[in-house]
């Protein structure tokens, strides 16, 4: 089961005022634990009522309502994300004894599971990022290096993960294999090789051997890492109204792990058998429902435990179909989404309209072709 953490518990903001995104500010406010906090960062949105959405130098987003805002000062400097060393120091302080930090070109991984698994994760994420950017490399979409170091927290076992996850993201993610938080911009994971029975894997080959025994678990890790990359390389904007059928379908399109190749990722866009089979089972019920439009117009089907798995499966199938058969229109749609501002929520009708603007008005024909195409893929 893939888990998306859409921590968008943010009140609806009014239309945003113009803000200078380049400048760093020094903000003191009351946080959710009623503690006074001072954060250096950049203002992403200023609401009409004076509230702000602040991006901290560590990548965390702070939604600060006017009643919580104590002081806001200009620093006269440009916004500068934390360096790797600074971030490593902060993470060690936050997580305390037993945690160390492993860095790769784009990732800062804080772990208490020993460096071998963290290095293995770092190498996997770097390969995924390379594959992701190569896959979408086109003039139609402006993907770039992440502005901030990408943080992953890797706990040594499921129990520690569950405890942290419950507090950080709520009980719904406690049983997951990992999650990406839009709010903190971090991935939170645990060592999948820790089974409590045998010794921890200490070489990349040993990690691979153990991981290969649970491919569905590692698919979740790849899925969450894909979200983090998409939100940091210019494909999606954090706290924008991104349709889940697209962001989830995209993550599932990448989630088939490739543990064999050293620098490539040959399984991007491979048929995802788990999702495909689920979709075939759902397709029989689907005839009655106005499925495509309900998927495009709202995220409700993902939020309901009874319909979520089918919505995931349908999203995988729809993205697969659109990428394979309507790539140009799909890129146009991605480009449209990448320009969405934070904290502006669309009406259901305008979501469908945005889809039509890229893929054409005739949704009925598109839906028929979609079902024919997926039908031909058969069961796996
Ligand atoms: Zn997801």
Boltz pocket constraint, residues with backbone or C-beta under 6 A from the ligand:
constraints:
  - pocket:
      binder: B
      contacts: [[A, 2], [A, 3], [A, 4], [A, 5], [A, 223], [A, 224], [A, 227], [A, 247], [A, 248], [A, 251]]
      max_distance: 6.0
